[in-house]
Amino acid sequence: MKRFIAGISTAVAVTLATAAPAQAAPAPADPVKALKSQFAAGKGMEFGDRSTVTWEGRSEPYLQRIGSFQFGKTGIVASDISSKGAMESVEPPALDPTGMSTPSRTIRIGTTSYLSGGIYGDSMPEGKTWYKAQKGMTGGISGWFGQLVNVAEPATLASLLKGAKRVGISYSGTTTFGRLAKVSPWFRATLPLRASDKTVVTFKLMVNRGGLPQRLTTSHAVTGIFDSPGWEGKTITVDTRFTSWGTKVSIKAPPASKVTTKLED
């Protein structure tokens, strides 16, 4: 009998140990604090994103971008973004009304933008390759179809995390163009004109254990940007990867001899 009772006790102990719930994965470090820790003169990070347009059950690559941010003590002080079209076709209807298929580059120092290529290329005076725009857009026209949500801005990142659902190192939720416009200078400069601030943006953000953003995927209706029948029913999804946090970054304005402030008709 003693052996029987001992055997039962052992079996129960094993069963309880096996049935014990697994501990939840520890939360990553505070992403906002982690981001702010990266802010130092001459430091920065790199990113790349890929945009896809979806309509009527069909998805098509639309735009690819690579870029870098240079930080100062309080945040982004400069950016350098190159883009090129990734579309396989432009039908139906035309998905390239803004010349996105032509490679372009935007250097932004403070709030001054220098734009090259894209729709600006054919409008430059002879010998000039850069158009200078005070309080210019962050990525030219291509920026409208790139990543609108800048998680390298502490206020923007904090806004996303507020109310987001966390699973491990992943945060998901929704925001709107209107909320982004309130907290994000980057969003306002990227999309100064838009069709509807009520446009809903769904997002999924993944961070590393240190709390730094690693990947951000966002989706929204294109009609939030263009109130046009040609874009009705189309959704744009942007998948962005962030790398090289803490790397040295030095972004400079183009040579003055190549810059113009006037475009030709």
N, C-alpha and C positions, 0 to 999 in steps of 0.2 A: 504493500500500500504506500509506504514511504517513497519507494521508487516511482510509483505511479503519480503521486502528488508532485514530486520533484520534476517529473517529466512535463506535467501540465504547466507548472510554474514557468519552466524554461520556455515552453512553446508560447505561452501568453506574453512573456517578456520580449521574445523575438518578434511576435506579431505586432506588439505595440511599437517597438522600435522601427519596424518596417512601415507601419501605418502613419508614423509621425509626419506631419506636413513639412514639406521642404521650406526652408527659410527663403523669404523674398530676396531677390538680388538687391544689394545695397544701392541706394540712390547715387547717381553721379554727383560730383561737386556742383555747387551753385553755378549754372552757366553764365549768369550775368557777372558774378564776381570773377569767374575764370576769364571772361572776355576782357574785362577792365584790366586784369593783370597783364594783358598783352600790350597795352598802350604805352609805348615808349618811342621817342624820336628815332627815326631810322629803321624801325622794325615794321613788320607787316605780315601778310599772308597771301596765298594764291588761291584761285578758284577756277572752276570750269563748269559750264552748264550746257544743257541740251534741251531744246524746246520741241515739243511735239503738239501738233494740232489734230484733234479728234472730231469727227463728224460722221453721222449716219453709220456708226459701227466701224468706221475706218480711221486708222491713225497714220499720220505721216510725219517724219522728222521735218522740222522747219528751220531751226537756227542752232548754231553752235557758237559758244563764246568761251574765251579764256581771258583771265585778267588777274590783277593784283591790287591790293590795297596797301597804301603806306599809312602808318599810324603816327600820331603825335601823342602828347601826354593825355589828351582827353578823347581821342577817337580818330576817325579817318581824316587825313589831311590831303590825300591825293589818291587817284585811281587811274588805271590804264587797262582798257578793255578792247580786245579785238574780236570781231565777229564775222561769220560767213554763213550764207544760206546752206541748209542741209536738206532742202526739199528735193524729192525725187520727181515730182511733177507739180504743176500749178493749177490743176483742174480737179474737180469743179467746185465753185467757180474759181477764178484766179485767186490764188493764195499769196501772190506776191505783188500787191498793189503799191508797195512802198519801196521797191527796189532792194528787198532784203537779200536777194541772191548775190549782190555785189559786195565783196569783202569791205569792211570798214574798221576804223579804229578811233577810239575816243580817249584822249588824255585829259584828266580833270585835276586842276590844281586849285584847292579851295573850292570856289564856286565858278571858276573860269574854265570853260571847256574848249578843247582844241579837237576838231573833227576832221577826219580824212577819209576819202573813199566813200563808198555807199552812194547815196543820192547827191552828195556834195561834190564828188569827183569831177563831174562834167561842168560844174559851175564855177570852178576856180579860175582866177585870172592866170595868164601864162606865167609859169615859173613858181606858182604858189601851190602848195599841197595840203595846207592846213587852214581851216576856217576857225577863227577865234570868236567865241560867244560868251559874253559876260552873263553870269547866272545861267549857264547853259545846261543842257540835259546831260545825264550821266553816261549815256551810251548811244547818243544820237537816236535816230529812228529805230534802230535795232533794239534799243533798250526797252521799247514798248513790248517786245516779245521775249525779252530775257527775264531774269529773276527780278521781280519787283520788290520782293521782301528781303531787306538787308539785315541779316542777323549779326552783322558786325557793328550795328548800332545798339548800345545798351538799352535805350528806351524801346526800340522796336522788339528786341529779344524779350524784354520783360513783358511787353504787351502780349506777345505770343504765348508765353509760358503761363500767364494769368488765365486760369480756367482750362488749360490744356490737360489732356489725359496723359499720364506718364505710365509707361510699361518698360521697366528696365532703364535703358539709356535712350528711349524713344519718347518723344512728345508729339501728340497729335491734337488737332482741333480746327477751328475756323476763325477767320477774322474778316474784315471788310475793307474795301478801298477807303471808306470814310475813316475808319479807325487808323489805318496806316497813314493817311494824310495828316492826321492829328499828331502822330508821334514820330514820323519818319521824314526828315529833310531829304533823304535819298529818294524816297517814293515821290515826294512832291516835285523834285527836280527831274526824275525819270519820266513821270507822267503828269506834266503840268496841266494838260487838258484830258478829260476822260468823260465817258458817257454817263456813268452812274456810280456814285459813291456807295450805293447799296450793294454793289457787286460783292458776292461772297467768295472768299478765298479759302480753300481747304489746304491744310498743311500737315506735313509730317517731318519732324526734326529729329535727327539722331546726333548725339554728342558722344565724346569719348569719356572715359572714367574721370578725366580731369575737368569735364564740363564743357570743353570747347566744341563748337559745332563741327560736325564732320560731313553731314549730308542733309540737304533740305529739298523736299519735293512739294511744289505748290500747284494748284489747279484752279482755274476760274473761267467764266464765260468770256469769250473774246468781245462780245457785245458790251462788256463793261468798259472797253476801250473805244471801240467803234460802234456807233449806233447805225449800223448799215445792214441791209437785207443780205448782203453777200457773206456776212459773218454770223448770221442767225443760226443757232443750233451748234455752233462750234465751240470747243473747249480747248484751252491751251494748258499744257502741263510742262512745268520746268523742273528739271532734276539737276541740282547743283551740288558739287563736291568741293569741300574746303580742305586745303593742304598747306603744308609748310608754315604753320603758325610759328611766329618768332623769328622768321628769316629776315635777313637784311633786305630792305626795299628802298630804292631811291628813284623816284619818278620826277622827271624834269619836263618843262615845257619844250616844244619843238623849237628849232632855230628860228629866230625872228625873221630872217630873210625868206623863210618858206611860209610865213603866216600872213593871212589876209583877214580883214574884217568886213569885206564886201564880196558878195557873190554876183556873178553875171547871170543875166536872164537866159 
